[in-house]
Amino acid sequence: MILGVPKEVKDGECRVALTPGGAKALVRQKHAVLVQRGAGGLAGYPDAEYRSAGARVLPSARAVWEKSGLVLKVKEPLPAEFQYLKPGKILFCYLHLAADRSLTMALVRSGIAAVAGETIRDSKDRLPLLEPMSELAGRMAAIVAAYYLSTPHSGRGVLVSGLPGVLPAHFVVIGGGTVGENAAKIASGMGAQVTILDLSQERLRSLSEILPGNVSTLASTPSNIEEAVSTADAVIGAVLIPGAKAPKLITRGLLKKFPRGSVLVDVCIDQGGISETSRPTSHSHPTYSVDGVLHYCVPNMPGAYGRTATNAYTHASLDYVSLIASRGLRGAFSKDAGLAQGLNVCGGRVTCPEAAGAHRLSAARWQDVL
């Protein structure tokens, strides 16, 4: 199969979908790999390394898309890329369709087969492509919150660690999954007092065992969330319902109870956000303020750490990409049922039940559209 790697176009996106090492592995399997000129530059991978790996470097995104049967990206296509979506092609990337109707309908109208990394599951029902990016985003969320708490950035002027005789910052993490665990780990490591909330008592018990003593666990109920955020210097939204929109756990009314100058880092923004006041921002313009609360809502947070994230993405995705390239979608899905759950759109139909439900569409089975 011919695989194509276009350059990412989302604001501040420094990742690329394939390292030169990944390209070399695919070439060894007798696949052709086409890479757009400069695609790996921001991740620290020059064109020469792709050429040395056996890939061809093409001058434009159009050339890569037109010549490729399987297109590898990190982030979802933007409107400028919709023109490249064609029947008979396979797109492999993160999509997050539940919060993006325009993209969903563009994929449906195009007839392309689109595999979303965030809904692929492994044999243990985990999300192997989402997990490394969630780890990075969670760790980054704590760092971002600490940065924006400074007075010059309109924060409360609270140092995360505090000082002798001065209390540390209070971080509230809503959601105890991979993002939440990693956010709590870094925030507590910086010296913050952390409260982490989750619906699962079993998960809270596990977190209490693995996280340090300055992390408290709390059942995620409306009253507990309200009490926690009312004293929070920073709140990190870390709730995930795979394939579906994030629940709005922070209303505009609840936001008014946040301390003035506190920071909300909404990691859930690529699934619509945890707050009624959240809207997507970008690495170029990452924040805005509502009711005195600074909002950071960048949907491609891991894109800021291009090399680390690219290596993690390639490591997580390469076996799935290789399987599709070698067997085609039907053969790959027949061999790996968890990979089949990654198919979100195909043949003009939405095949992810959660994404279909978010847009009031009927979901098709992959067996009926391939």
Residue pairs with C-beta under 8 A, 6 or more apart in sequence:
1 31
1 32
1 69
1 70
1 324
1 325
1 326
1 328
2 31
2 32
2 34
2 67
2 68
2 69
2 70
3 18
3 26
3 31
3 32
3 33
3 34
3 68
3 69
3 70
3 71
3 72
3 321
3 325
4 33
4 34
4 35
4 36
4 64
4 65
4 67
4 68
4 70
4 71
4 72
5 16
5 17
5 18
5 23
5 33
5 34
5 35
5 36
5 39
5 55
5 64
5 71
5 72
5 73
6 36
6 39
6 61
6 64
6 65
6 71
6 73
6 81
7 16
7 36
7 37
7 38
7 39
7 61
8 14
8 15
8 16
8 17
8 39
8 73
8 74
8 75
8 303
9 61
9 78
9 80
9 81
10 75
10 78
10 300
10 303
11 282
11 283
11 284
11 300
12 282
12 283
12 284
12 298
12 300
12 303
12 304
13 42
13 74
13 75
13 283
13 300
13 303
14 42
14 43
14 303
14 304
14 305
14 306
14 307
14 309
15 42
15 43
15 74
15 75
15 302
15 303
15 306
15 309
15 310
15 313
16 39
16 40
16 42
16 43
16 45
16 74
16 306
16 310
17 72
17 73
17 74
17 92
17 93
17 310
17 313
17 314
17 317
18 26
18 33
18 35
18 72
18 314
18 318
18 321
19 40
19 43
19 45
19 310
19 311
19 314
20 40
20 45
20 49
20 50
20 52
20 53
20 55
21 53
21 314
22 314
22 318
22 321
23 33
23 35
23 50
23 53
23 54
23 55
24 53
24 54
25 318
25 322
26 33
26 318
26 321
26 322
26 325
27 33
27 53
27 54
27 55
28 54
29 322
29 325
29 326
31 325
31 326
32 56
33 50
33 53
33 54
33 55
33 56
34 55
34 56
34 57
34 58
34 63
34 64
34 67
34 68
35 47
35 50
35 55
35 56
35 57
35 58
35 64
36 57
36 58
36 59
36 60
36 61
36 63
36 64
37 47
37 57
37 58
37 59
37 60
38 47
39 50
40 46
40 47
40 49
40 50
40 310
41 47
42 306
43 306
43 307
43 309
43 310
44 306
44 307
45 307
45 310
47 57
50 57
51 57
58 64
58 67
61 81
61 84
62 84
64 71
65 71
65 81
65 84
65 86
65 89
66 84
68 89
69 88
69 89
69 90
70 89
70 90
70 92
70 321
70 324
70 325
71 84
71 89
71 90
71 91
71 92
72 92
72 93
72 317
72 321
73 91
73 92
73 93
74 93
74 94
74 303
74 309
74 310
74 313
75 93
75 94
75 300
75 303
76 93
76 94
76 95
76 96
76 100
76 103
77 84
77 85
77 91
77 93
77 103
77 106
79 102
79 106
82 106
82 110
85 91
85 106
85 107
85 110
85 111
85 112
86 110
86 111
86 112
87 110
87 111
87 112
88 111
88 112
89 112
89 113
90 112
90 113
90 114
90 115
90 324
90 329
91 107
91 112
91 113
91 114
91 115
92 115
92 117
92 317
92 320
92 321
92 324
93 114
93 115
93 116
93 117
94 116
94 117
94 118
94 129
94 130
94 133
94 270
95 103
95 107
95 114
95 116
95 117
95 118
95 344
96 116
96 118
96 270
96 271
96 299
97 103
97 104
97 107
97 116
97 243
97 344
97 345
97 350
97 352
97 355
97 358
97 359
98 243
98 244
98 245
98 271
98 272
98 354
98 355
98 358
98 359
99 245
99 246
99 270
99 271
99 272
99 273
99 358
101 359
104 345
104 350
104 355
104 359
105 359
107 114
107 344
107 345
108 345
108 348
108 349
108 350
109 348
111 347
111 348
112 345
112 346
113 329
113 343
113 345
113 346
113 347
113 370
114 343
114 344
114 345
114 346
115 324
115 329
115 339
115 342
115 343
115 344
116 243
116 342
116 343
116 344
116 352
117 129
117 130
117 316
117 317
117 342
118 127
118 129
118 130
118 242
118 243
119 127
119 242
119 243
119 341
119 342
119 344
119 352
119 354
120 127
120 128
120 129
120 320
120 338
120 339
120 341
120 342
121 127
121 128
121 338
121 341
122 128
122 338
123 338
125 338
127 134
127 242
128 316
129 313
129 316
129 317
129 320
129 342
130 178
130 240
130 242
131 178
131 316
132 309
132 312
132 313
132 315
132 316
133 302
133 309
133 312
133 313
134 177
134 178
134 179
134 182
134 240
135 178
135 179
135 182
135 312
136 182
136 301
136 302
136 305
136 308
136 309
136 312
137 179
137 182
137 267
137 301
137 302
138 178
138 179
138 180
138 181
138 182
138 183
138 185
138 186
138 236
138 238
138 267
139 182
139 183
139 185
139 186
140 301
140 302
140 304
140 305
141 179
141 183
141 236
141 238
141 265
141 267
141 301
142 171
142 182
142 183
142 184
142 185
142 186
142 187
142 190
142 192
142 236
143 186
144 263
144 265
144 296
144 301
145 171
145 187
145 234
145 236
145 263
145 265
145 296
146 160
146 169
146 187
146 190
146 192
146 234
147 153
148 154
148 155
148 263
148 287
148 294
148 296
149 155
149 156
149 157
149 158
149 159
149 160
149 169
149 233
149 234
149 261
149 263
150 157
151 157
153 287
153 294
154 261
154 289
154 294
155 261
155 262
155 263
155 294
156 233
156 259
156 260
156 261
156 262
157 261
158 169
158 233
159 166
159 168
159 169
160 168
160 169
160 171
160 187
160 190
160 191
160 192
161 168
161 169
161 190
161 191
161 192
162 168
162 169
162 191
167 193
168 191
168 192
168 193
168 214
169 192
169 193
169 233
169 234
170 192
170 193
170 194
170 195
170 231
170 232
170 233
170 234
171 183
171 184
171 187
171 192
171 193
171 194
171 195
171 232
171 233
171 234
171 235
171 236
172 194
172 195
172 196
172 197
172 228
172 229
172 232
172 234
172 235
172 236
173 180
173 183
173 184
173 187
173 194
173 195
173 196
173 197
173 235
173 236
173 238
174 180
174 197
174 220
174 225
174 235
174 236
174 237
174 238
174 239
174 249
174 250
174 274
175 197
175 198
175 220
175 237
175 238
175 239
175 240
175 268
175 274
176 196
176 197
176 198
176 200
176 203
176 204
176 207
176 217
176 238
177 198
177 203
177 238
177 239
177 240
178 240
179 236
179 238
179 240
179 267
180 196
180 198
180 236
180 238
181 196
181 207
181 210
181 211
183 236
183 238
183 267
184 194
184 196
184 207
184 211
184 215
185 211
187 194
187 234
187 236
188 194
188 211
188 212
188 214
188 215
189 212
191 214
192 214
192 233
192 234
193 214
193 216
194 211
194 214
194 215
194 216
195 215
195 216
195 217
195 218
195 228
195 232
196 204
196 207
196 211
196 215
196 216
196 217
196 218
197 217
197 218
197 219
197 220
197 224
197 225
197 228
198 204
198 207
198 217
198 219
198 220
199 219
199 220
201 219
204 217
204 218
204 219
205 217
207 215
207 217
208 215
208 217
218 224
218 228
220 249
222 249
225 249
225 250
225 254
226 254
226 257
229 235
229 250
229 254
229 257
229 258
230 257
230 258
230 259
231 259
232 258
232 259
232 262
233 259
233 262
233 263
234 262
234 263
234 264
234 265
235 250
235 258
235 262
235 263
235 264
235 265
236 264
236 265
236 267
237 246
237 249
237 250
237 264
237 265
237 266
237 267
237 268
237 269
237 273
237 274
237 275
237 278
238 267
238 268
239 246
239 247
239 249
239 268
239 274
240 246
240 268
240 271
241 247
241 271
241 354
242 354
243 344
243 352
243 353
243 354
243 355
244 271
244 354
244 355
244 357
244 358
245 271
245 272
245 358
246 268
246 271
246 272
246 273
246 274
247 274
248 272
248 273
248 274
248 275
248 276
249 274
249 275
250 264
250 274
250 275
250 276
250 277
251 275
251 276
252 276
252 277
252 290
252 291
255 264
255 275
255 276
255 277
255 290
255 291
255 293
256 291
258 264
258 291
258 292
258 293
260 292
260 293
261 292
261 293
261 294
262 292
262 293
262 294
263 293
263 294
263 296
264 275
264 278
264 293
264 294
264 295
264 296
265 296
266 273
266 274
266 275
266 278
266 295
266 296
266 297
267 301
268 274
268 278
269 278
269 279
269 280
269 281
269 297
269 298
269 299
270 280
270 299
270 300
272 278
273 279
273 297
275 295
277 290
277 291
277 293
277 295
278 295
278 297
279 288
279 295
279 297
280 297
280 298
280 299
281 287
281 288
281 295
281 296
281 297
281 298
282 298
283 298
283 300
283 303
283 304
286 296
286 297
286 298
287 294
287 295
287 296
288 294
288 295
289 295
302 309
303 309
320 332
320 336
320 339
320 342
323 332
323 335
323 336
323 339
324 332
324 339
326 332
327 335
329 343
329 346
329 366
329 370
330 370
332 339
332 340
333 339
333 340
333 343
333 366
333 370
340 366
341 352
343 351
343 352
343 366
344 350
344 351
344 352
344 355
345 351
345 352
346 364
346 366
346 369
346 370
347 364
347 369
347 370
348 369
349 363
349 364
349 368
349 369
350 356
350 359
350 361
350 362
350 363
350 364
351 363
351 364
351 365
351 366
351 369
352 363
353 363
355 363
356 362
356 363
357 363
